[in-house]
Amino acid sequence: MAEEKEKENTQMQSARNQQLMMLDMQIQQMEMQLHEMEHAKEDISGASGKIYRTAGMYLIEVSKDEAMKDILDKSKMIETRIEMLKKQGERFRGPGPKAEPASESKTAESKEHHHKHE
């Protein structure tokens, strides 16, 4: 019975670790995109020629203001997503499955053993 419980706890911990790894990878990807947005902001603010944005397979000319607004909007969206993912990670990292501490379990076992021998 205890072995099954331990196996179940191990499986739950393994699944939790996998989910945390996936969240961490998503956060990393979003942070990389945010970093790219920062570079794009610098490029646009220093641009003196025409600015184009992709729309599917096409390039569309946009004003500097439109391009900057688009990048700022995308940056905000990415920042919001990063915060959501971090909060989700905090929830996963919270208290794990209810496993009684070893000291309590040994105390309970010794009491049970003591009662059997009385």
GIFENRA-V954178 format. One record per residue. N is the residue number from 0. PHI is phi as a letter, one per 30 degrees, with the letter a starting at -180 (NA if undefined). PSI is psi in radians with two decimals (999 if undefined). Layout:
N_PHI_PSI + N_PHI_PSI
This chain:
0_NA_-0.83 + 1_d_-0.61 + 2_d_-0.71 + 3_d_-0.76 + 4_d_-0.75 + 5_d_-0.71 + 6_d_-0.74 + 7_d_-0.77 + 8_d_-0.70 + 9_d_-0.72 + 10_d_-0.72 + 11_d_-0.72 + 12_d_-0.68 + 13_d_-0.76 + 14_d_-0.72 + 15_d_-0.75 + 16_d_-0.70 + 17_d_-0.74 + 18_d_-0.70 + 19_d_-0.69 + 20_d_-0.72 + 21_d_-0.76 + 22_d_-0.78 + 23_d_-0.68 + 24_d_-0.72 + 25_d_-0.73 + 26_d_-0.76 + 27_e_-0.78 + 28_d_-0.75 + 29_d_-0.69 + 30_d_-0.61 + 31_d_-0.72 + 32_d_-0.71 + 33_d_-0.70 + 34_d_-0.72 + 35_d_-0.67 + 36_d_-0.68 + 37_d_-0.76 + 38_d_-0.71 + 39_d_-0.70 + 40_e_-0.76 + 41_d_-0.77 + 42_d_-0.77 + 43_d_-0.75 + 44_d_-0.47 + 45_c_0.00 + 46_d_2.45 + 47_c_-0.22 + 48_c_-2.76 + 49_d_2.62 + 50_b_2.35 + 51_b_2.63 + 52_b_2.56 + 53_d_2.49 + 54_b_1.60 + 55_i_-2.10 + 56_c_0.01 + 57_c_2.69 + 58_c_2.27 + 59_c_2.29 + 60_d_2.34 + 61_b_2.78 + 62_d_2.82 + 63_e_-0.72 + 64_d_-0.74 + 65_d_-0.77 + 66_d_-0.75 + 67_d_-0.73 + 68_d_-0.76 + 69_e_-0.78 + 70_d_-0.72 + 71_d_-0.71 + 72_d_-0.80 + 73_d_-0.67 + 74_d_-0.76 + 75_d_-0.75 + 76_d_-0.76 + 77_d_-0.75 + 78_d_-0.72 + 79_d_-0.75 + 80_d_-0.72 + 81_d_-0.79 + 82_d_-0.73 + 83_d_-0.80 + 84_d_-0.68 + 85_d_-0.71 + 86_d_-0.70 + 87_d_-0.72 + 88_d_-0.69 + 89_d_-0.69 + 90_d_-0.72 + 91_d_-0.62 + 92_d_-0.12 + 93_e_-2.91 + 94_e_2.39 + 95_d_-2.85 + 96_d_2.57 + 97_d_1.73 + 98_c_2.30 + 99_d_2.49 + 100_e_2.61 + 101_e_-0.67 + 102_d_-0.71 + 103_d_-0.72 + 104_d_-0.68 + 105_d_-0.67 + 106_d_-0.77 + 107_d_-0.72 + 108_d_-0.75 + 109_d_-0.64 + 110_d_-0.76 + 111_d_-0.75 + 112_d_-0.72 + 113_d_-0.72 + 114_d_-0.58 + 115_d_-0.59 + 116_d_-0.05 + 117_d_999
